[in-house]
Amino acid sequence: MAQRQSSLSFRLMALEFKLRDWLSPRRAILAETGIEAGMRVLDYGCGPGSYILPVAEMVGEAGSVYALDRHPLAIASVRRLSARAGLRNVETILSDCNTGLGDGEVDVVLLYDVLHDIHDPRPLLAELHRVLKPEGILSFSDRHMKKEEIVPLLTGEGLFDSPKRGRKTYSFSPLDPSSSNRMKDGRAAE
């Protein structure tokens, strides 16, 4: 995985995200995900928690939000946001790849502005495929990547189908690994 950013860099990014969220509220992006009450959502690379409050509201008390990041400041920020809002449906995960979640446990994965920073995305994509329900959605956006890079990267290992393109995101569905000629870890079968 990529090297963790410094605390100063993280704080500057959080400030940039606050301005971004004010100019372009996260709900407009989340509207493309199909998130509903009772769902389980993984915000992979949650950063300072821009999506946490709106997602927690969308899934309601019957749903769950898993906020994963490799930076301890991100986890601390999400915990503060959740505590201030009195949210009991948010769980934080400090990790750079493994989620610790069960197979097929998640309805929607948010993978926003993360993939460009991952040296080898195959283990990450395999992990996201593993935790997604067969009818789940990988909602993807990365302003640092071009469409010509995105689609082959996410579909090339046989884990996800060709995306549906929204205004702000791509929606990928997991493929049944038994129907492809790929192994679970994302490497081609011998």
Phi, psi and omega in degrees: 000174182281160179290141180290140181284158181290164179297319179296315179299319178297316181295321177294320177298318180299320177296316177300319180294325178298317177295315179302315183293329177289318180285326183221089183305142184295338180300326179297323178286315182296336179299335181279351187273338184077019179295133180229168177303139178089353182282162173249125185236133175254119174263095184276119186080049188295342181056217183286358173102029182304327184263348190298308183298311179295323179293317180300322177291320182294320182278340178069185183294333180281346181260179180223147174237126176253118181255109183248135173204158179269351183259125180302328178294327177295314180297317178297320179297315180295320179297320177296312178303313182296317181295315179299323182273355180068031182277129176251002182254019180244128177238134179261149179225118176268109183194159174250002174198296185292132183271334186077003180272159180283164177301134175060032184268343190247137177276319183222134171249129172263119179234085187245125177052045180237316192300327180299340184263002183260122182297309178235100185284351185302311179298322178296312180297323177296319179294317179294321176299317182298317185278343180284140171295155180305328179262013183287175182230133168260107179269120189235138171206138176208105184292352180266000183235153178262157180306322181297337177268322189296303188298311179297324181295317183277337180257346188294336181267002178077019180263330183229151180277177174297142188278160163266133183262124172261189178290323185243342186222167168252143175244116179253142175253145178288141175269152175290119184297335180287341181271352179250170178264039183238155175266164184299330182278003175093359178265149179296143178294145181284000000 
